[in-house]
Amino acid sequence: MGAEKAGLARGDLVWALNHAAVTNRDQIIETLRDCREGQTVTLRVQREDRQFEVEVRLMAPGAGQLGLGGSPQDRFNLLGGEVSSRAEGFEQVIQHDTVLQPWLCGGPLVNLDGQAMGLNIARAGRVATYALPPKLVTRIFEGLKSKPGQGIKPGQ
C-alpha cells in the first residue's frame, strides 16, 4: 500500500495530515474520505524520538492486503460483489448502505413509506451505494427530453 511504499511502519504516530494537526483516527479518516486513489497527502509522523514529514500516494488496497487472498470468486463472495465501473465523480449523490449489485442499478431508492427518494446509480463499495437525488434526476430527464438523441453533457 501507499504508506508502506512511503516508508511508514507499524507504530508510527501521525501528528498532522496535509499540514493540519490531527489528534485521533477519526480526523484522519474524515480527511481521507475526500481524497481519491492517486492523490498524494503529506503526513507529519513520529517514530520513536524523532518527527519527520513523508508524502504518501494513496492507493486502493489489493485483495491480499485486505486478507482476501484466493480466487476472484472467493473475494467476490466475501465482499458481496464488485463495485460499479464508475463509482466516483458524480455531481451530487445520496450515499446509502443498501448492498446493491452493480447490475441492479437504475432502480429507485425508496424510504420506509415507499416514496422514491432517488435513483440508484452505482455500487461504490461493499456497503456503499450511490443514488441521484430527485431534483438532479428530473433535470437530467428534462434535458434528455428536450434534446432527443443528444443526451446530457457533464456539468449541465
The 8 nearest C-alpha neighbors of each residue, nearest first, counted from 0:
[[1, 3, 2, 60, 58, 4, 59, 64],
 [2, 0, 4, 56, 57, 3, 58, 55],
 [3, 1, 5, 7, 4, 0, 55, 6],
 [2, 4, 6, 7, 5, 1, 0, 8],
 [5, 3, 1, 6, 2, 0, 7, 55],
 [6, 4, 2, 3, 55, 7, 1, 54],
 [7, 5, 3, 4, 8, 2, 53, 1],
 [8, 6, 3, 2, 5, 11, 9, 4],
 [7, 9, 11, 10, 6, 3, 2, 46],
 [10, 8, 11, 7, 12, 3, 46, 2],
 [9, 11, 8, 12, 46, 47, 7, 45],
 [12, 10, 46, 9, 45, 8, 44, 13],
 [13, 11, 45, 44, 14, 10, 46, 43],
 [12, 14, 44, 15, 43, 45, 11, 42],
 [15, 13, 43, 21, 44, 20, 12, 22],
 [16, 14, 20, 43, 21, 19, 18, 42],
 [15, 17, 42, 19, 18, 41, 20, 43],
 [16, 18, 41, 19, 40, 42, 15, 43],
 [17, 19, 16, 15, 20, 41, 42, 43],
 [20, 18, 15, 16, 17, 21, 14, 42],
 [19, 21, 15, 14, 16, 18, 22, 17],
 [22, 20, 15, 14, 23, 26, 19, 16],
 [21, 23, 20, 14, 26, 24, 15, 13],
 [24, 22, 25, 26, 21, 27, 13, 14],
 [23, 25, 27, 26, 28, 22, 21, 29],
 [26, 24, 28, 27, 23, 29, 30, 22],
 [27, 25, 29, 24, 28, 23, 21, 30],
 [26, 28, 24, 30, 25, 29, 31, 21],
 [27, 29, 25, 31, 30, 26, 32, 24],
 [30, 28, 26, 32, 27, 31, 25, 33],
 [31, 29, 27, 32, 28, 33, 26, 34],
 [30, 32, 34, 28, 33, 29, 27, 35],
 [33, 31, 29, 34, 30, 28, 35, 27],
 [32, 34, 31, 30, 35, 29, 28, 38],
 [35, 33, 31, 32, 38, 36, 30, 57],
 [36, 34, 38, 37, 33, 57, 32, 31],
 [35, 37, 58, 57, 38, 59, 34, 56],
 [36, 38, 57, 56, 58, 35, 39, 59],
 [39, 37, 57, 36, 56, 35, 34, 40],
 [38, 40, 56, 55, 57, 54, 37, 41],
 [41, 39, 55, 54, 17, 56, 42, 38],
 [40, 42, 54, 17, 53, 16, 55, 52],
 [43, 41, 16, 53, 52, 15, 44, 17],
 [44, 42, 52, 15, 14, 51, 13, 16],
 [45, 43, 13, 51, 12, 50, 14, 42],
 [44, 46, 50, 12, 49, 11, 47, 13],
 [47, 45, 11, 49, 48, 50, 44, 12],
 [46, 48, 49, 45, 11, 50, 10, 12],
 [49, 47, 46, 45, 50, 51, 44, 11],
 [50, 48, 46, 45, 47, 51, 44, 11],
 [51, 49, 45, 44, 46, 43, 48, 52],
 [50, 52, 44, 43, 45, 53, 49, 46],
 [53, 51, 43, 42, 44, 41, 54, 50],
 [52, 54, 42, 41, 55, 43, 51, 5],
 [55, 53, 41, 40, 42, 39, 56, 5],
 [54, 56, 40, 39, 5, 1, 2, 57],
 [55, 57, 39, 1, 38, 37, 58, 40],
 [58, 56, 36, 37, 1, 38, 39, 55],
 [57, 59, 36, 1, 37, 0, 60, 56],
 [58, 60, 36, 61, 57, 0, 1, 37],
 [61, 59, 64, 0, 58, 62, 65, 63],
 [62, 60, 64, 63, 59, 65, 0, 67],
 [61, 63, 67, 65, 64, 68, 60, 66],
 [62, 64, 68, 66, 67, 65, 61, 60],
 [65, 63, 61, 62, 66, 60, 67, 0],
 [66, 64, 67, 62, 63, 61, 60, 68],
 [65, 67, 63, 64, 68, 62, 61, 69],
 [68, 66, 62, 65, 63, 74, 69, 64],
 [69, 67, 63, 66, 62, 70, 74, 73],
 [70, 68, 73, 67, 71, 74, 72, 63],
 [69, 71, 73, 72, 74, 68, 75, 67],
 [70, 72, 74, 73, 75, 69, 68, 76],
 [71, 73, 75, 70, 74, 76, 69, 77],
 [74, 72, 70, 76, 75, 71, 69, 77],
 [75, 73, 77, 71, 76, 72, 67, 78],
 [76, 74, 80, 72, 73, 78, 77, 79],
 [77, 75, 79, 73, 74, 78, 72, 80],
 [78, 76, 74, 75, 79, 73, 67, 80],
 [79, 77, 75, 76, 80, 125, 74, 81],
 [78, 80, 76, 75, 77, 125, 81, 98],
 [81, 79, 75, 78, 100, 76, 82, 125],
 [80, 82, 83, 75, 101, 79, 100, 78],
 [81, 83, 122, 123, 124, 101, 84, 80],
 [84, 82, 101, 122, 85, 121, 86, 123],
 [83, 85, 86, 82, 121, 101, 81, 122],
 [86, 84, 83, 87, 121, 88, 123, 82],
 [85, 87, 123, 83, 121, 84, 122, 82],
 [88, 86, 89, 85, 123, 121, 35, 129],
 [87, 89, 90, 86, 85, 91, 92, 35],
 [88, 90, 91, 87, 92, 86, 131, 85],
 [91, 89, 88, 92, 154, 153, 131, 135],
 [92, 90, 89, 131, 93, 132, 135, 88],
 [93, 91, 131, 130, 129, 94, 132, 89],
 [92, 94, 130, 129, 131, 132, 95, 91],
 [95, 93, 129, 128, 92, 130, 127, 96],
 [96, 94, 128, 127, 97, 129, 93, 130],
 [95, 97, 127, 126, 128, 98, 94, 99],
 [98, 96, 99, 95, 128, 126, 127, 122],
 [97, 99, 126, 96, 100, 128, 127, 125],
 [100, 98, 97, 122, 101, 103, 128, 104],
 [99, 101, 103, 102, 80, 122, 98, 104],
 [102, 100, 83, 103, 122, 104, 121, 82],
 [101, 103, 100, 104, 83, 99, 105, 121],
 [104, 102, 101, 100, 105, 99, 106, 119],
 [105, 103, 120, 119, 102, 106, 101, 121],
 [104, 106, 119, 120, 118, 103, 107, 102],
 [107, 105, 119, 104, 118, 108, 103, 120],
 [108, 106, 118, 117, 119, 115, 109, 105],
 [107, 109, 117, 116, 118, 115, 119, 106],
 [110, 108, 115, 114, 116, 113, 107, 111],
 [109, 111, 113, 112, 114, 116, 115, 108],
 [112, 110, 113, 109, 114, 115, 108, 116],
 [113, 111, 110, 114, 109, 115, 116, 108],
 [112, 114, 110, 109, 111, 115, 116, 108],
 [115, 113, 109, 110, 112, 116, 111, 108],
 [114, 116, 109, 108, 117, 107, 113, 110],
 [117, 115, 109, 108, 114, 133, 110, 132],
 [116, 118, 132, 108, 133, 131, 130, 115],
 [117, 119, 107, 130, 131, 108, 106, 105],
 [120, 118, 130, 104, 105, 106, 107, 129],
 [119, 121, 104, 130, 105, 129, 118, 131],
 [122, 120, 129, 83, 128, 86, 123, 104],
 [121, 123, 128, 82, 83, 101, 124, 127],
 [122, 124, 86, 127, 128, 82, 121, 83],
 [125, 123, 127, 126, 82, 122, 128, 81],
 [124, 126, 78, 127, 79, 98, 123, 80],
 [127, 125, 96, 98, 124, 97, 128, 123],
 [128, 126, 124, 96, 123, 95, 125, 122],
 [127, 129, 122, 123, 95, 94, 121, 96],
 [130, 128, 94, 121, 93, 120, 92, 119],
 [129, 131, 119, 118, 93, 120, 92, 117],
 [130, 132, 92, 118, 117, 93, 136, 135],
 [131, 133, 117, 135, 134, 92, 93, 136],
 [134, 132, 136, 117, 135, 137, 116, 131],
 [135, 133, 137, 136, 132, 138, 131, 139],
 [134, 136, 138, 137, 133, 132, 139, 131],
 [137, 135, 133, 139, 138, 134, 140, 131],
 [136, 138, 140, 134, 135, 139, 141, 133],
 [139, 137, 135, 141, 140, 136, 142, 134],
 [140, 138, 142, 136, 137, 141, 135, 143],
 [139, 141, 137, 143, 142, 138, 136, 144],
 [140, 142, 144, 138, 143, 139, 137, 145],
 [143, 141, 139, 145, 140, 144, 138, 151],
 [142, 144, 140, 150, 146, 141, 145, 147],
 [145, 143, 141, 142, 146, 147, 140, 150],
 [144, 146, 142, 143, 147, 141, 140, 149],
 [147, 145, 143, 149, 144, 142, 148, 150],
 [148, 146, 149, 144, 143, 145, 150, 142],
 [147, 149, 150, 146, 143, 144, 151, 145],
 [150, 148, 146, 147, 151, 143, 152, 142],
 [151, 149, 143, 148, 146, 152, 147, 142],
 [150, 152, 142, 143, 149, 153, 139, 155],
 [151, 153, 155, 154, 150, 149, 142, 139],
 [154, 152, 155, 151, 90, 89, 150, 88],
 [153, 155, 152, 90, 151, 89, 139, 91],
 [154, 153, 152, 151, 139, 142, 138, 90]]
